[in-house]
Amino acid sequence: MHIAPYDNANRPIVDIDNPTVPLVYFNIVRLRQGETFLSEVPGYETCIVPATGTITVETAGESLADIGRRKLNVWDGEPEGVYVGTGMPATITCTSAEAEVFVAGARFDTVLPPFAIRAADIDPIQYGSDDTKTHRKIKHILGTKYHGRVGRLLVSELYTVGAGGWSGFPSHKHDTDRLPIETRHDEVYNFRFNPPHGSGVQMLQREDGKPGDAYHIVDGSTIALDHGYHPCCVLPGYEMYYFTILAGLSQRSLVQFFQPSHAYQIETIPGIKDMIAKFK
């Protein structure tokens, strides 16, 4: 499902119990200096990440200040964030001139303590190559290093390296719990392009060998993935970014199932096995 960019007025873009991706919550909150927003998501643990700007987050009796370093856009430095336990109220205060804040959530029953993720805590990995048209960098905000401190939520940022090419390839899916070969993880993306008039395509192929769907994605597009194989690409000459939310049904670690007709290309893409391991 493609959700075109719009002024959501600080209301959820993907709300709780969404029929397409019921395990995921997603909101974009825009504030000016001194303004506040109360984020409270019953039944979902959340991670609050400024796309740009600086914020303070108060939750569970803690005040986590000076979160966020980026000023211009998502290419302007490393991400930071705050983990918030399931259903806990969190007051977000903008301390810069303005801030755009992503709120990512995953359905989870247990309340865990909050903590800040600073730039030095980000877990990056770069993989692919220009030759294979798959050169990418992933910055894990809530990655594997937080197993035990987070329930079902994985949050990361994905960037093209250079301009143009494919991401999420070889095509894979994660829509069915059938361990050890696959886990059910609902997924939501929010895309940005540099320059902003760039664009790309999100594919969604539900069965191997049969035609699927394709969505034209632009700056600010949100994609909610229901099921199927889902690579995406960006036009030549443009950089692409997407904020990625993964929420597991039965476990936090992601096990991807690669499309049988393309799975052999795992052996051709430099570093991709290390990238896959970072989600486990």
C-alpha positions in Angstrom: 0.0 0.0 0.0 1.3 3.4 -1.0 0.4 6.5 1.1 1.2 9.7 -0.8 2.8 12.5 1.2 0.3 14.8 2.9 0.0 17.1 6.0 -0.9 14.6 8.6 -1.2 17.3 11.3 0.8 15.2 13.8 -1.8 12.4 13.5 -0.6 8.8 12.8 0.0 7.9 9.2 -0.1 4.2 10.2 -2.3 3.9 13.3 -2.6 1.0 15.7 -4.3 -2.1 14.4 -3.8 -1.0 10.8 -5.5 -3.6 8.6 -2.5 -3.9 6.3 0.3 -3.9 8.9 -1.3 -4.4 12.3 2.0 -4.9 14.1 3.4 -1.4 13.1 2.7 2.1 14.2 4.1 5.2 12.4 3.6 9.0 12.9 5.4 12.1 11.8 5.4 15.0 14.2 6.4 18.5 13.2 7.1 21.1 15.9 8.5 24.6 16.3 10.8 25.7 19.1 9.1 25.3 22.5 6.1 23.3 21.1 5.3 19.9 22.7 3.6 16.8 21.6 2.4 13.9 23.8 3.1 10.5 22.2 1.1 7.7 23.8 0.5 4.5 21.8 -1.4 1.8 23.7 -0.1 -1.7 23.1 3.0 -0.6 21.1 6.6 0.1 22.1 8.0 3.1 20.2 11.2 4.7 19.1 11.3 8.5 18.6 13.8 9.7 16.0 14.2 13.3 14.8 14.6 13.3 11.0 15.8 16.9 11.5 16.0 19.2 14.6 16.7 18.6 18.3 14.2 17.5 20.9 13.9 16.5 24.6 11.8 13.4 25.4 10.3 13.0 28.9 9.0 9.6 29.8 8.8 7.2 32.8 10.3 9.9 35.1 13.3 10.5 32.8 14.2 13.5 30.8 16.4 12.6 27.7 17.7 15.9 26.3 19.5 17.1 23.2 18.3 14.2 20.9 19.0 14.9 17.3 21.9 16.6 15.5 20.7 17.0 11.9 19.7 20.4 10.6 19.2 20.4 6.8 17.9 16.9 6.0 18.4 13.2 6.7 21.8 13.3 4.9 23.1 15.9 7.4 24.7 13.7 10.1 23.9 10.6 12.2 20.5 9.7 13.6 19.6 9.7 17.3 16.5 8.5 19.1 14.7 7.5 22.3 13.2 4.1 23.0 9.9 4.3 24.9 8.2 1.4 26.7 4.9 0.0 25.6 2.0 2.4 26.0 4.1 4.8 28.1 3.3 8.6 27.6 6.3 10.5 26.2 6.3 14.3 25.9 8.4 15.5 22.9 9.6 19.1 23.2 11.3 20.9 20.3 14.4 22.7 21.4 15.7 23.8 17.9 14.0 26.3 15.6 11.9 23.4 14.3 11.9 19.6 14.2 10.5 16.8 12.1 10.2 13.7 14.2 9.5 10.1 13.3 7.6 7.9 15.8 8.0 4.2 15.0 6.2 1.5 16.9 5.7 -2.3 17.2 3.0 -4.2 19.0 4.4 -5.6 22.3 2.9 -6.5 25.6 5.7 -5.9 28.1 6.8 -2.5 29.4 10.6 -2.0 29.2 12.6 0.9 30.5 13.4 3.9 28.2 16.8 4.8 26.9 18.5 7.2 24.5 20.3 6.2 21.4 23.1 8.6 20.6 25.1 9.1 17.4 28.0 7.0 18.8 25.5 4.1 19.4 24.4 3.8 15.8 25.4 0.5 14.2 26.2 1.1 10.5 26.9 -1.4 7.7 27.7 -0.8 4.0 27.3 -3.5 1.4 26.8 -4.0 -2.3 28.7 -2.5 -5.2 28.4 0.0 -8.0 28.8 -2.9 -10.5 25.8 -4.8 -9.0 23.7 -1.6 -8.8 23.1 -2.4 -5.0 25.5 -0.1 -3.2 23.9 0.8 0.1 24.5 1.9 3.7 22.2 1.0 6.6 22.3 2.8 9.9 20.7 0.7 12.6 19.1 2.8 15.3 17.4 -0.1 17.2 19.5 -3.0 15.9 20.7 -6.3 17.2 22.8 -4.7 20.0 19.6 -3.9 21.8 18.2 -7.5 22.1 16.9 -7.8 25.6 16.2 -4.1 26.0 13.6 -4.0 23.2 10.6 -6.3 22.5 9.7 -6.7 18.8 10.9 -3.4 17.2 13.7 -2.9 14.7 14.4 0.6 13.4 17.0 1.7 10.8 17.8 4.2 8.1 18.8 3.0 4.6 20.8 5.2 2.2 21.9 4.7 -1.4 25.7 5.1 -1.8 26.1 7.2 -4.9 23.0 7.8 -7.1 20.6 5.4 -8.6 20.3 1.6 -8.3 18.4 -1.0 -6.4 17.7 -1.8 -2.7 16.1 -4.8 -1.0 17.5 -7.1 -3.7 17.7 -10.0 -4.1 14.0 -9.8 -3.6 12.8 -11.2 -0.3 9.8 -11.4 2.0 9.0 -11.9 5.7 5.3 -12.3 5.9 4.9 -15.8 7.4 6.1 -17.3 10.7 7.7 -20.6 9.6 11.0 -20.8 11.5 13.8 -21.4 10.8 13.4 -20.2 7.2 11.2 -17.1 7.7 9.6 -14.8 10.3 6.5 -12.6 10.1 7.6 -9.0 10.3 5.3 -6.2 9.2 7.2 -3.3 7.6 6.7 0.4 6.9 9.0 2.7 5.0 9.1 6.5 4.7 11.1 7.7 1.7 13.2 10.9 1.0 15.2 11.9 -2.1 18.1 14.1 -2.7 17.5 16.4 -4.5 13.8 16.2 -3.3 12.4 16.1 -6.9 13.9 12.7 -7.3 11.7 9.6 -7.2 11.7 5.8 -7.5 9.7 2.6 -7.6 8.6 0.2 -4.9 7.8 -3.2 -6.2 5.6 -5.8 -4.5 5.5 -9.3 -6.1 3.2 -11.6 -4.2 4.1 -14.8 -6.0 7.3 -16.0 -7.6 7.1 -15.8 -11.3 3.8 -13.9 -11.5 3.3 -10.1 -12.1 2.8 -8.0 -9.0 2.4 -4.3 -8.2 4.6 -1.2 -8.5 4.2 2.1 -6.8 5.7 5.4 -7.8 7.4 6.7 -4.7 8.3 10.4 -4.2 9.8 12.5 -1.4 7.7 11.8 1.7 6.0 8.6 0.4 5.1 6.0 2.9 4.9 2.3 2.0 3.1 -0.3 4.2 4.1 -3.8 3.0 1.4 -6.4 3.5 3.0 -9.5 2.0 5.3 -10.5 -0.8 8.7 -9.8 -2.3 9.5 -6.1 -2.2 12.7 -4.6 -3.8 12.8 -0.9 -4.7 14.9 1.4 -6.8 15.8 5.1 -7.3 16.2 7.0 -10.6 19.8 7.5 -11.8 21.3 10.8 -10.6 19.4 10.8 -7.2 20.1 9.6 -3.7 17.4 7.7 -1.9 16.8 7.3 1.9 14.1 5.4 3.7 13.2 5.2 7.4 12.5 1.5 8.1 10.2 0.1 10.8 10.1 -3.7 11.3 7.8 -5.3 13.9 7.9 -9.0 14.6 5.0 -11.2 15.4 6.8 -13.8 17.6 10.4 -12.6 17.9 12.5 -9.6 17.3 15.1 -11.1 15.0 14.2 -10.9 11.3 14.6 -14.0 9.1 14.2 -13.1 5.4 13.1 -15.6 2.8 14.7 -14.8 -0.6 12.8 -15.2 -3.8 13.8 -18.6 -5.2 14.4 -17.3 -8.7 16.8 -14.6 -7.5 18.3 -16.1 -4.3 21.5 -17.2 -6.1 22.5 -13.5 -6.4 23.2 -13.4 -2.7 26.6 -14.8 -3.7 27.2 -12.0 -6.2 26.6 -8.9 -3.9 29.6 -8.0 -1.7 28.8 -7.8 2.0 25.2 -8.7 1.7 25.6 -11.7 4.1 26.9 -9.4 6.8 23.9 -7.1 6.2 21.5 -10.0 6.6 23.2 -11.0 9.8 22.7 -7.5 11.3 18.9 -8.1 11.4 19.2 -11.3 13.4 
